[in-house]
């Protein structure tokens, strides 16, 4: 069976849905093919024991103009994350220290080293164009050394290095600092406006969407209607000078343009005829997801608030390296959300469900005491075991890959465009980036020959 359309979009995450909506608004005949039985990609909400849990991405920061604008357009309301009270820091010796503000409660020498590293990173970040980091005069040098090597060259205070590494490694790229380059680290900071934005949890984790951030995907799908088709696993794309044919199951869909809106490593699941140029294949082979397990625990009450705590905690040596109050607005129960990342996620990913839960709750107990050990509901998001995600939160290059291949990822091949939040400059690996890239892809389709 053959059908004909203006544009076929592969992937029903926010990037593909935004592109589809903008094309539909322009009067195009567009269809979205999503391999899963749901839309949203790395966004998902689930109900457990009567409570809503956001399994994927969930926060909105004030600088995410593209996402904020889309939320307004879709009529989706937001509310502030709870942050009143003191935060917690768990040191390497297990000591728990309370603090307020952004400055961690570490010794004076370590605090001074953190301040110096933060200023150096912010100064370098200000020089980086997040859309073209490879154009920086020092790009090759910075891309050929790991972030860990850069930190060791800059600072001899181990605790300072470990805390700075946490904000970019485990917390954002979800990879160990020895596995990605200093340039990749600077891109991560530049994509958020500054390194200070990554350090400031009150900024980057500012607000949540009522009903969950996955509501963005659901509302776009509602508006697109039957243009969105689920359980449509695209296996092949055949292209020529006139357009492309997309193959799914026993159907062939012909279109003038095709948008492949899946993360770079997943492009290889599709067989292209003719083959993609070698540099396109190589670029995606050098990008990979980080690993993170998002853990959430519900309690009868937000007991930490009664003790004057915000629910925010950091522990670079803890299994759960960061934790936050995640209680939905208006709820009487209490929710904590934490993250187990990179090498810790490797280790916990090999354990059975009960043993993994026990270690996570032991880590939460290190922050909040025995009351944290016995939640009424416990929920994990272990993305690394999902083939169509493969990890989280986004993909990044191996050492040297950003300068070698970064510029390739947004280049079209004939009638085929590629893009997700993984290739965004501003908003990189966030929903904001997905909105930006989806909008750009639609504009490129509507304006043939537009530069990337």
C-alpha positions as CSV (number, residue, x, y, z in Angstrom):
1,X,0.0,0.0,0.0
2,X,1.3,3.5,-0.9
3,X,0.2,6.9,0.3
4,X,1.5,10.3,-0.6
5,X,2.1,13.3,1.7
6,X,4.0,16.5,1.8
7,X,6.2,15.5,4.8
8,X,6.6,12.3,6.8
9,X,8.1,12.7,10.3
10,X,9.8,9.7,12.0
11,X,9.5,10.0,15.8
12,X,6.7,11.2,18.0
13,X,8.8,13.0,20.7
14,X,8.5,16.7,21.2
15,X,10.8,17.6,18.3
16,X,8.8,15.6,15.8
17,X,5.4,16.8,17.2
18,X,6.4,20.4,17.2
19,X,7.7,20.1,13.6
20,X,4.5,18.4,12.6
21,X,2.3,21.1,14.3
22,X,4.1,23.9,12.6
23,X,3.9,22.2,9.2
24,X,0.2,21.5,9.7
25,X,-0.4,25.1,10.6
26,X,1.2,26.0,7.3
27,X,-1.3,23.8,5.5
28,X,1.0,20.8,4.8
29,X,-0.2,17.2,4.6
30,X,2.0,15.7,7.3
31,X,2.1,12.4,9.1
32,X,4.0,11.4,12.3
33,X,5.2,7.8,12.6
34,X,6.0,6.7,16.2
35,X,7.5,3.3,16.9
36,X,6.1,3.1,20.5
37,X,2.6,2.8,21.7
38,X,2.8,6.3,23.1
39,X,4.0,9.8,22.2
40,X,6.5,11.9,24.1
41,X,9.8,10.1,23.8
42,X,11.8,11.0,26.9
43,X,8.7,12.5,28.5
44,X,6.2,10.2,30.3
45,X,3.9,10.4,33.3
46,X,2.5,7.4,35.1
47,X,0.0,6.9,37.9
48,X,1.1,4.7,40.9
49,X,-1.1,4.2,43.9
50,X,-3.3,7.1,42.9
51,X,-0.4,9.6,42.5
52,X,1.1,11.1,39.4
53,X,4.8,10.5,38.8
54,X,6.8,12.1,36.0
55,X,9.0,9.3,34.7
56,X,10.9,11.5,32.3
57,X,11.8,15.2,32.1
58,X,9.8,17.5,34.2
59,X,11.3,20.9,35.0
60,X,11.1,24.3,33.3
61,X,13.7,27.0,33.8
62,X,13.0,30.7,33.1
63,X,15.5,31.0,30.3
64,X,13.8,28.3,28.3
65,X,12.0,30.8,26.1
66,X,10.9,28.3,23.4
67,X,9.4,25.9,25.9
68,X,7.7,28.7,27.9
69,X,6.2,30.1,24.8
70,X,4.9,26.7,23.7
71,X,3.4,26.2,27.1
72,X,1.5,29.5,26.8
73,X,0.4,28.6,23.3
74,X,-1.0,25.3,24.4
75,X,-2.6,26.7,27.5
76,X,-0.6,24.6,30.0
77,X,-0.1,26.0,33.5
78,X,3.0,25.7,35.6
79,X,3.7,25.9,39.4
80,X,6.9,26.5,41.3
81,X,9.0,23.7,42.7
82,X,9.0,23.7,46.5
83,X,12.3,25.1,47.8
84,X,11.7,26.7,51.2
85,X,14.0,25.8,54.0
86,X,17.6,24.5,54.2
87,X,19.4,22.2,51.8
88,X,21.6,19.2,52.7
89,X,25.1,18.3,51.7
90,X,26.5,14.8,52.5
91,X,30.3,14.8,52.6
92,X,32.6,12.0,51.8
93,X,32.8,10.9,55.4
94,X,29.0,10.7,55.6
95,X,28.6,13.9,57.6
96,X,25.3,15.7,56.8
97,X,25.5,19.5,56.8
98,X,22.6,21.9,56.4
99,X,23.0,25.1,54.3
100,X,21.2,27.9,52.5
101,X,21.9,29.5,49.2
102,X,24.2,28.2,46.5
103,X,27.5,27.8,48.4
104,X,28.1,24.3,49.5
105,X,29.1,23.8,53.2
106,X,32.7,22.7,52.6
107,X,36.0,23.8,54.1
108,X,37.3,27.2,53.3
109,X,40.0,25.9,50.9
110,X,37.6,23.8,49.1
111,X,35.0,26.6,48.9
112,X,37.7,28.9,47.4
113,X,38.7,26.2,44.9
114,X,35.0,25.8,43.8
115,X,34.7,29.5,43.4
116,X,37.8,29.7,41.2
117,X,36.7,26.7,39.1
118,X,33.2,28.2,38.7
119,X,34.6,31.6,37.5
120,X,37.0,29.9,35.1
121,X,34.2,27.7,33.6
122,X,31.8,30.7,33.4
123,X,34.5,32.8,31.6
124,X,35.2,30.0,29.1
125,X,31.4,29.3,28.7
126,X,30.9,32.9,27.7
127,X,33.2,32.4,24.8
128,X,31.3,29.4,23.4
129,X,28.7,29.6,20.7
130,X,26.3,26.7,21.7
131,X,25.4,26.3,18.1
132,X,29.0,26.1,16.9
133,X,31.3,25.1,19.8
134,X,33.8,23.8,17.3
135,X,34.5,27.4,16.2
136,X,36.1,28.3,19.5
137,X,39.9,29.1,19.0
138,X,40.8,26.4,21.6
139,X,38.1,23.9,20.6
140,X,40.5,21.2,19.4
141,X,42.6,21.3,22.5
142,X,39.6,21.3,24.8
143,X,37.9,18.5,22.9
144,X,41.0,16.3,23.0
145,X,41.2,16.3,26.8
146,X,38.6,14.8,29.2
147,X,36.8,17.0,31.6
148,X,38.5,15.1,34.4
149,X,41.9,16.0,33.0
150,X,40.9,19.6,32.6
151,X,39.8,19.7,36.3
152,X,43.0,18.1,37.5
153,X,45.1,20.6,35.5
154,X,43.1,23.5,37.0
155,X,42.7,22.3,40.7
156,X,44.4,20.0,43.2
157,X,41.4,20.0,45.7
158,X,39.7,16.6,45.2
159,X,36.4,17.6,46.8
160,X,36.2,20.8,44.8
161,X,36.8,18.8,41.6
162,X,34.3,16.2,42.5
163,X,31.6,18.7,43.1
164,X,32.2,20.7,40.0
165,X,32.3,17.4,38.0
166,X,28.9,16.4,39.5
167,X,27.1,19.5,38.1
168,X,28.1,18.6,34.5
169,X,28.8,14.8,34.6
170,X,26.4,12.9,36.8
171,X,23.8,15.7,37.0
172,X,23.6,16.6,33.3
173,X,25.5,14.5,30.8
174,X,25.0,11.5,33.1
175,X,28.5,10.2,32.3
176,X,31.7,10.1,34.3
177,X,33.9,13.2,33.9
178,X,36.7,11.0,32.4
179,X,34.5,9.9,29.5
180,X,33.7,13.2,27.8
181,X,35.7,16.2,26.7
182,X,36.2,19.6,28.4
183,X,34.6,21.2,25.2
184,X,31.5,18.9,25.7
185,X,31.3,20.2,29.3
186,X,31.5,23.8,28.1
187,X,28.8,23.1,25.6
188,X,26.6,21.7,28.3
189,X,27.1,25.0,30.3
190,X,26.7,27.2,27.3
191,X,23.4,25.6,26.3
192,X,22.0,26.7,29.7
193,X,23.4,30.2,29.4
194,X,26.2,29.8,32.0
195,X,27.8,27.3,34.3
196,X,26.2,29.1,37.2
197,X,22.8,28.2,35.9
198,X,23.7,24.5,36.2
199,X,24.9,25.1,39.8
200,X,21.7,27.0,40.8
201,X,19.0,24.4,41.3
202,X,16.5,27.1,42.0
203,X,17.0,28.4,38.5
204,X,17.4,25.3,36.4
205,X,14.7,23.4,38.3
206,X,12.4,26.3,38.6
207,X,8.8,25.2,37.7
208,X,6.7,22.2,36.8
209,X,3.8,21.7,34.5
210,X,0.4,20.9,35.9
211,X,-0.4,17.4,34.9
212,X,3.3,16.8,34.0
213,X,5.6,18.0,31.3
214,X,4.5,15.1,29.1
215,X,1.3,17.1,28.7
216,X,3.2,19.1,26.0
217,X,3.4,15.9,23.8
218,X,-0.2,14.9,24.6
219,X,-1.7,18.3,23.8
220,X,0.3,18.6,20.5
221,X,-1.0,15.1,19.6
222,X,-4.5,16.0,20.4
223,X,-4.3,19.0,18.0
224,X,-2.6,16.9,15.3
225,X,-5.3,14.2,15.6
226,X,-5.0,11.2,13.2
227,X,-1.8,12.7,11.7
228,X,0.0,10.9,14.5
229,X,0.2,7.2,14.2
230,X,1.5,4.9,16.9
231,X,3.2,1.5,16.8
232,X,4.7,2.5,13.4
233,X,8.3,1.3,13.5
234,X,10.1,2.7,10.5
235,X,12.5,0.2,9.0
236,X,13.7,1.9,5.8
237,X,13.9,5.2,3.9
238,X,14.5,5.2,0.2
239,X,15.3,8.6,-1.2
240,X,16.1,10.4,-4.5
241,X,16.2,13.9,-5.9
242,X,12.4,14.0,-6.0
243,X,11.6,13.0,-2.4
244,X,11.7,9.9,-0.2
245,X,9.7,6.7,0.5
246,X,9.3,5.7,4.1
247,X,8.7,2.0,4.8
248,X,6.8,0.8,7.9
249,X,5.3,-2.6,8.2
250,X,3.6,-3.4,4.9
251,X,3.1,0.3,3.9
252,X,5.1,2.7,1.9
253,X,4.6,6.5,2.4
254,X,5.9,8.8,-0.3
255,X,6.8,12.5,0.6
256,X,8.7,15.4,-0.8
257,X,10.5,15.7,2.6
258,X,11.2,13.5,5.5
259,X,12.2,14.5,9.0
260,X,14.0,11.9,11.2
261,X,13.3,13.2,14.7
262,X,15.0,10.4,16.8
263,X,18.2,10.6,18.9
264,X,21.3,10.2,16.8
265,X,22.3,6.7,17.9
266,X,18.8,5.4,16.9
267,X,19.1,6.6,13.3
268,X,21.1,3.4,12.7
269,X,17.9,1.4,13.2
270,X,16.7,2.7,9.8
271,X,18.1,1.2,6.6
272,X,18.7,4.1,4.1
273,X,18.9,3.6,0.4
274,X,21.2,4.9,-0.9
275,X,23.3,4.7,2.2
276,X,23.9,7.8,4.3
277,X,27.3,9.5,3.6
278,X,30.0,7.9,5.7
279,X,30.5,11.0,7.9
280,X,26.8,10.9,8.9
281,X,27.1,7.3,10.0
282,X,30.4,8.0,11.8
283,X,29.1,11.0,13.6
284,X,26.2,9.1,15.1
285,X,28.5,6.2,16.0
286,X,30.5,8.6,18.2
287,X,27.5,9.8,20.1
288,X,26.0,7.9,23.0
289,X,23.5,8.3,25.8
290,X,24.5,8.7,29.4
291,X,23.0,6.4,32.1
292,X,20.7,7.5,34.9
293,X,18.1,5.9,37.1
294,X,15.5,8.4,38.3
295,X,14.0,7.3,41.6
296,X,10.9,8.7,43.3
297,X,9.5,7.9,46.8
298,X,6.2,8.9,48.2
299,X,5.6,9.4,51.9
300,X,2.4,10.0,54.0
301,X,3.6,13.6,54.5
302,X,6.6,15.8,53.3
303,X,8.2,15.1,56.7
304,X,11.4,17.0,55.8
305,X,9.5,20.3,55.7
306,X,8.6,19.9,59.4
307,X,12.4,19.9,60.1
308,X,12.9,23.1,58.1
309,X,14.4,21.3,55.1
310,X,13.7,22.1,51.4
311,X,14.1,18.5,50.3
312,X,17.1,19.5,48.2
313,X,20.3,17.6,48.8
314,X,23.7,17.0,47.1
315,X,26.1,14.2,47.8
316,X,28.9,13.6,45.2
317,X,29.9,10.4,47.0
318,X,26.3,9.1,47.5
319,X,24.5,6.5,45.4
320,X,21.8,9.2,44.9
321,X,23.9,12.2,44.1
322,X,21.1,14.7,44.1
323,X,17.6,14.8,45.6
324,X,14.7,17.3,45.6
325,X,11.2,17.8,47.0
326,X,9.0,16.6,44.1
327,X,5.6,16.9,45.8
328,X,2.9,17.9,43.3
329,X,1.1,21.2,43.9
330,X,-1.7,20.8,46.3
331,X,-0.8,17.3,47.4
332,X,-0.9,16.3,51.1
333,X,1.6,13.5,50.6
334,X,5.3,14.1,50.2
335,X,7.4,13.1,47.2
336,X,11.2,13.0,46.9
337,X,13.0,12.6,43.6
338,X,16.6,11.5,43.2
339,X,19.1,10.4,40.6
340,X,21.6,7.6,40.3
341,X,24.0,8.3,37.5
342,X,26.8,7.0,35.3
343,X,29.0,4.5,37.1
344,X,26.6,4.1,40.0
345,X,23.8,3.4,37.5
346,X,26.1,0.8,35.9
347,X,26.4,-1.0,39.2
348,X,22.8,-0.7,40.3
349,X,21.5,-1.7,36.9
350,X,22.9,-5.2,37.4
351,X,21.1,-5.7,40.7
352,X,17.7,-7.2,41.3
353,X,14.7,-4.9,42.0
354,X,14.7,-5.3,45.8
355,X,18.5,-4.9,46.2
356,X,18.5,-1.8,44.0
357,X,15.6,-0.3,46.0
358,X,17.4,-1.1,49.3
359,X,20.5,0.8,48.2
360,X,18.6,3.8,46.9
361,X,16.6,4.1,50.1
362,X,19.7,3.7,52.2
363,X,21.1,6.7,50.3
364,X,18.0,8.8,50.8
365,X,18.2,7.8,54.5
366,X,21.8,9.3,54.6
367,X,20.2,12.6,53.7
368,X,16.9,12.6,55.6
369,X,17.2,10.0,58.3
370,X,15.2,6.9,59.1
371,X,11.9,8.4,58.0
372,X,13.1,8.2,54.4
373,X,13.7,4.4,54.5
374,X,10.0,3.4,54.3
375,X,8.1,5.1,51.5
376,X,4.5,4.1,50.8
377,X,5.3,4.1,47.0
378,X,8.6,3.7,45.2
379,X,9.0,4.3,41.5
380,X,12.1,3.9,39.2
381,X,12.7,5.2,35.7
382,X,15.5,3.0,34.4
383,X,15.9,4.3,30.8
384,X,19.0,2.4,30.0
385,X,17.0,-0.8,29.5
386,X,14.6,0.7,27.0
387,X,15.8,0.1,23.4
388,X,14.0,3.1,22.0
389,X,15.6,5.4,24.5
390,X,18.8,3.8,25.4
391,X,19.7,6.1,28.3
392,X,19.2,9.6,29.4
393,X,19.0,12.5,29.4
394,X,20.6,13.1,26.0
395,X,23.4,12.0,23.9
396,X,26.9,13.4,23.8
397,X,30.2,12.8,21.9
398,X,33.2,10.8,23.0
399,X,36.5,12.6,23.5
400,X,37.4,14.4,20.2
401,X,34.0,13.7,18.6
402,X,32.5,17.2,19.0
403,X,35.1,19.0,16.8
404,X,35.4,16.0,14.4
405,X,31.7,15.4,13.8
406,X,29.5,17.9,15.6
407,X,28.7,20.1,12.5
408,X,27.4,17.0,10.6
409,X,24.5,16.2,12.8
410,X,22.2,18.9,11.6
411,X,23.0,18.7,7.9
412,X,20.3,17.3,5.6
413,X,20.9,14.5,3.2
414,X,18.9,15.1,0.0
415,X,15.2,15.4,1.1
416,X,15.9,14.1,4.6
417,X,16.3,16.4,7.7
418,X,17.6,15.2,11.1
419,X,17.2,16.7,14.5
420,X,16.3,16.2,18.2
421,X,17.2,18.0,21.4
422,X,20.5,16.1,21.3
423,X,21.7,18.4,18.5
424,X,20.3,21.7,19.9
425,X,22.6,24.6,20.9
426,X,20.5,26.4,23.5
427,X,18.3,24.0,25.4
428,X,20.6,21.1,24.5
429,X,19.1,17.8,25.9
430,X,16.1,19.7,27.3
431,X,12.6,20.0,26.1
432,X,13.3,23.6,25.3
433,X,15.9,22.3,22.8
434,X,13.4,19.9,21.3
435,X,11.0,22.8,20.7
436,X,13.8,24.9,19.1
437,X,14.9,22.1,16.8
438,X,11.4,21.1,15.8
439,X,10.6,24.7,14.9
440,X,13.8,25.0,12.9
441,X,13.1,21.8,11.0
442,X,9.7,22.9,10.1
443,X,11.1,26.2,8.8
444,X,13.7,24.4,6.8
445,X,11.0,22.2,5.1
446,X,8.9,25.2,4.4
447,X,11.9,27.2,3.1
448,X,14.0,24.9,0.8
449,X,17.6,25.8,0.8
450,X,17.6,27.4,4.2
451,X,20.9,27.2,6.0
452,X,21.4,25.2,9.1
